Amino acid sequence: MANAEEHGEADFKRDDKNGADTTQLENGQAPEPEKKKRGKPKDPLAPPKPKSGYQQFAGEARERLKQERPELLSDLSGMGKAIAEEWQKVPDGKKAVLQEQYEKEMAIWSQSGLHTNSLLVTKSSLKLKLIGLTLAPAKNFKKK
């Protein structure tokens, strides 16, 4: 058997008496296994969910507070409290306008259907959704 250096495996060593492949680094640590991802796969091309009125306000206020109060840059809880204080000062009329805008955007987003797990949607059904048609489900489909 050729030595490990000839095959570019100088940093690894085999350490198993039964011949099983248990690759370890020279410092004795095993390479970290790849973590299994939880939940449904997300489509990177799916449209983002609309931001609520508070989220819209907080994004604008955060940028403004970074300029006005630079000491909050390193204080995450202080930034959150400052944004909450600013939100309390916002008149109810402006909050209602932001809420209405959010509801309109949310209705469009949820009706589009493109935010659902579109990784599992076929190209033909996606094209039909884009032009406003839908596929009818199979009538005689039985689960086995």
N, C-alpha and C positions, 0 to 999 in steps of 0.2 A: 504494500500500500504506500502511495506517495505521501510525503509529509505535508502538513497543513500550509507551510510557507509557499510551496510550489503552486498551490491552488488559491492563493490570496486570502487564506483564512488564518493569518498570523495572530489576529486579535482574539480568536475564538479557540476553545478547546472542548473536546468531548470528554464527558465525565460520567460514564455509565458502564457498569460491569457487564450488563446484559446486552450491550450493543445498541440500545435504544438511542435515539437522537435527542440528547438533552444539551443543546448548545448553551454555553455560558460565556460571558465575557471573562477576560483574564483576571479581573478584580473579584471574580466569584459571583457577580450578580447576573441573574438571568435577564435577557432582554424583556422589556415591558410588553405584555400582550396588548393587541389593539382592543380598545374598549368597544363593546357592543352599544350601538345607538338605540335609545329607547323611543317609543312612540312611532307614529306614522312618518314616513319620509316626507319632507317638505319640498315643494316645487320652488326652485329659486326664481322662476319666471312668473310666479303667481303675483297678482297685484297686492300691495300691502293693505292691511286693514286700516280704515280711517281712524284718525286720532280723535279722542273725545275733546270736549271743550276745554277741560282742565289740562289735558296733555298738550293741546295747541298753545294755551296760555303759558304753561310751564316751560315749553321750549323757547318761546320768545323771552320770557322773564329770566330764564337761566342765562341766555346770551347777554342780556342787559345787566344782570347782577354781576356777571364776570367782569364787566368793564367798570361798573360803579364800586363794587366791593371785592377787590382781588383777594382778600383774606379768606373768602368763602371757597376759593378754588381747591384748597386742601381740606376743607371741612364739609364732608358730604352731608352730614346731618344738619349742619348749620344752613347749607344751601337749601335743603328740603324745607326747613322751618321758615326761611326767608321767602321762599316761593309760596308756601301756604299762607303766610301773613299777607303777601301781595294779593293772593286770590281772594282773601276775605274782604279786601278793599274794593274789589271789582263790583260795579253796580249790577243788580239783578237783571237789568235790561240787556246788558252786554253778555251776561251768562246765558240768557235765554236765546240770544242770537247765535252764540256759539253752539248751543245745544241743538237748535234747529238745523244749522249747517251740518253738524255731525249726523243727525238723523237722516238728512237727505243723502249724504255721501254713503252712509251705512246701507240705505235702501238700495242704492245703485250697486254697491259692492256685493251685497248678499244676493241680489237678483241675477247678477252676472254669472254666478256659478263657477267662475274661473278660479276662485279662491279655494275651492274644495281640492281634494287630493288629485290634482290634474295629472300627476305622474301615472295614474292608473287609467286615465281617459285616453281613448284611442284618438288618433289624428282625425279620423273622419267625424267622430262625434264632437270633437273640439271645433272643427270647421263649421259644423251645423249649429253649434251654440253661438258662434260668432255672427252668423247670419240670422239668428233668431229662431231656428228650428230645433226640435228635440227628437231623440230616438225613442221609440216606444219600446218598453221592456218586452222580452220574449214571453209569449203567453203560455207555452207548454213547457216551461223550464221547471225541472224538478231537481231538488238537491238529493245527492246520493249519500 
